[in-house]
C-alpha cells in the first residue's frame, strides 16, 4: 500500500512561524514535523509516499528530496491553488493507480499501529477506514457517530444516547481510502474529503468504518498544541514507539 501526506496548507493558525517556514518543516524536538509522519510510515513498511505542496513547498522538496536518505521513495504533487483535503488527494490519484491509500495529515503526531489499521481495513472491506478517538463534549473537532461493528453512521451530527448502541468519537487525521471514494469528489478544483467525499458516500449507503485509537495523538495545527508536542517529546515524557 502507498501513502500520502497532506502538506499544502498555509498554516495560518501558526503564524508568524509559518510566514517563512512551511508548517511541515516547523521543528518539534529537533525534527521537522513532517519527518514524524515519514518515520511512522517507514516503520510500518510503507516506503512509497506522495506529498502535496503549495505554500513554500519548494522548501519541503529541498529538505526531503526523493526520499532516498530515509530509505523511501517520495514524489510530490504540486498545486497551483490549494485544493483542500479532497482535491489534493484527487489530483494525486495517478500515484496510487487504483489501489487503497493511507492518508495522514502532516501536522498530526500519532503513535499508531498502522499495520493493524491496514489489516482492519482489509477485513471490513469498506470504502474507507477513519482512525478515531474519544471526543470531549467541548472539542473543536467534528463528532462522528459510530454504530455497532465500528461502522460510521454520520459525520458532524452525532447524537449518541445512552443505550443506543452508538458512540460519539472524533477523527484523528489518519485514514485508509479505496479508490471508489474518490468517485464522489469533483474531478477538478478544491474539495473537502469529508463534505464532498464521505458525506455523499454515506448518503449513498457506502460502508465507512472506524478504527479506535486511544494512544498518543496531537494535532499540531494551533500554537498551543504545537508547544505541547514540543514539550512532550523534548522532555521525553512521551516516547514514540516508531522512533525506537
Secondary structure, 3 states (H helix, E strand, C coil): CEEEEECCCCCHHHCCHHHCCCHHHCEECCEEHHHHHHHHHHHCCCCEEEEEECCCHHHHHHHHCCCHHHCCEEEEEECCCCCHHHHHHHHCHHHHCCCCEEEEECCEEECCCHHHHHHHHHHHCCCEEEEEEECCCCCCCCEEEECHHHEEEEECCCCCCCCCCCEEEEEEEEEEECHHHHCCCCCCCCCCHHHHHHHHHHHCCCCEEEEECCCCEEECCCHHHHHHHHHHHHCCCCCCHHHC
